Amino acid sequence: MKIPERPGQRWDGGFKSRTKDCDDCEFYRKINDTEICAWGIAFKYLSATQNPRKCDLLRRGKIMYEESSAPYVDAVIRKKSSQNS
């Protein structure tokens, strides 16, 4: 599933390698078969890798939910699930 990019957010929808930490991360989202990292201002699609590493983003420090792209991604997920109901 492709998530619409937000106006003015030119980095939305880029790609990032999946890490060892993704499954337990509060910013990890999965919509159908699409995995997304919502850490930071722009959301990224996660791509599989043979040798996942530790997450660089989590080492930078904790950010607030409101400062991330997670509220936007969560709103898209809610909208899609209500349309499917």
ABEGO torsion letter per residue (X at the ends): XBBBBBBGBAABGBBBBBBAAAAABAABBBBEABBBBABEABBBBBBBBABBBBBAAAAAEBBBAAABAAAAAAAAAAAAAAAAX
